[in-house]
Structures are given as structure tokens and as C-alpha cells.
Amino acid sequence: MALPQFVAGKTRIGWIGTGVMGSSMCGHLMSAGFAATVYSRTKQKAEALIGNRASWAASPKEVAQNSDVIFSIVGFPSDVREVMLGKDGALAGAKAGSVLVDMTTSQPSLALEIYEAAKAKGVHSVDAPVSGGDIGARSAALSIMIGGDADVVTALQPLWEAMGKTIVHQGGAGTGQHTKMVNQILIATGMIGVCEALLYGQQAGLDLPTVLKSVSSGAAGSWSLSNLGPRVIDNNFDPGFFVEHFIKDMGIALEESRRMGLSMPGLALAQQLYLTVKSQGFGRNGTHALMLALSQLSGVDWRKRQ
């Protein structure tokens, strides 16, 4: 399969999924000089990009017909399958030599399936899930974990650099998704620690912003503590990444773990706690909304604390 050069001003990109992160990511590519055709199930979510001269397409297939590199970042594996492999999906409209790039956190096995289906049609495919949430997406500082053929990954470097700061090729198809599972396992149990620690500090009568000055830069520091801890303190549970999507990710990691014969008690506990968060009506809030469920277990109304 011939591999063209991907350069601003010449390469046409397609973007499927303009949600919390996708809109910013596509916007950075457009600012870097890549003309874009976009599609989202809710057109209203793409209005800002359209207003910035992106073209609108009626389906993922139409996006691909007008693009050299087609990105997707949607919700669930079932959504990935539909927008990539469905009758009106991107592969159906992709021309030989073009590239499909799925940036959704999804199943490694599905990434392999898309890779093989694309290869049979003379199309390249890369799985490239990201970490960094809405903050990383807005500031073009995402960590991008990439699985796919090395020459394709290298050719896409100008596009990766428009969206992220940590860009690592992990290996063949599916390895990007496996790496993202490692990332999510780390975050899942880490978020328990962040919320329990802040709850303890609150009940001990400490000033939480002052506490963060001491603990966030030492051995206890983490991205979640530094970036989401202040949101928890301010009762800002707007989504950088949806609880319901995080539950999906943990489910994929647990499924892969069982396949490999691994026992993952910490991850299983985190998933159960997040299922409680969702049952309380916070599935569309950010992952740090775990505080609302954990505080309730202790009889504390976090949002009404003094």
C-alpha cells in the first residue's frame, strides 16, 4: 500500500465524534492547517468547528470519501464498530492508501479487526487512544498511545504533534489499546486514593487547598490529584471524561485480564464503586465524581460541607 506524505495545506482530515475531547483535538489540527470534514451524531456539537470552516458530512462514510486521514473518537466499542465498519462507516468510504485512526478507548481485539478489514481494502489502520482528558485536549498536551505499522505511525507525526505532547508508538495493531488499559488501571485505583484523602482532610478540619500545596509535589503527587483535586474541592464535577465511559474502560480491562488469567481485585473494586456513582445519577459527570459516592458512604454530603 502506497503511503503518501501527510502535510498541512495538502492532507485532508476527517473527524468523527466532536464531544468533550474530539472538538478540541480536531480544532488543533485545523489550526495547524489541515482542512477538515466532520461528522457527529449531534450536529450541534460540531457547530463550532463548522463555524471555523470545517465541512459537514452526513455520515462517517461521507467523511472518509472526502478525507485522506480519518479520525474517530466516540463513546463505546459498539460506536467504534458502527462508525468504522458499519454500512455507512468510514471504511466503506475510504480509498486505498488512506488511514483510519481510532482514538477512542476501545477493545484491543476490535482494533485488530479494523486493522485486518482495512488492510484487505488497501487502507491503513491505527489505534491511538489518548490520556489527558478535556484539559489535555484543549491544551494539545495529550498522551497518545499508538498501535499500528511503524511507517504509518511515523508518516502521521505532524498530526500527532498538533494534538499531543507524549507520542509513543507501542507496537503493532491493538497495542495502543492495551497500553490505554494500563493507563486506566492506574487511574482507577489512584482516584480512590485522591477522593479518600480529600475526604479525610475535610473531616479533620484541614484547609484543602493548603493541604494540596504540601502533598501534590511529593511522593503522593499525581496528575489526578493536581488537576482534578482542585475541581473536587470546588464542587466542580463537570466531565473531563465521563464516568460511564470510565466504567466501560474498566470493563474492557477486566475482560482482558480474565483472558490472561490475571486477578485484579483493585480494579474490580474501583469498577464497583463507579457503578455506584452511576446509579446515583452521576454517569455523565467526570471521573472525580467518585467523591460524591465515597462521601455518601460515610454519611457526608460533600456538596453541602462547611
Order of alpha helices (4+ residues) and beta strands (2+ residues): beta-alpha-beta-alpha-beta-alpha-beta-alpha-alpha-beta-alpha-beta-beta-alpha-beta-alpha-alpha-beta-alpha-alpha-alpha-alpha-alpha-alpha
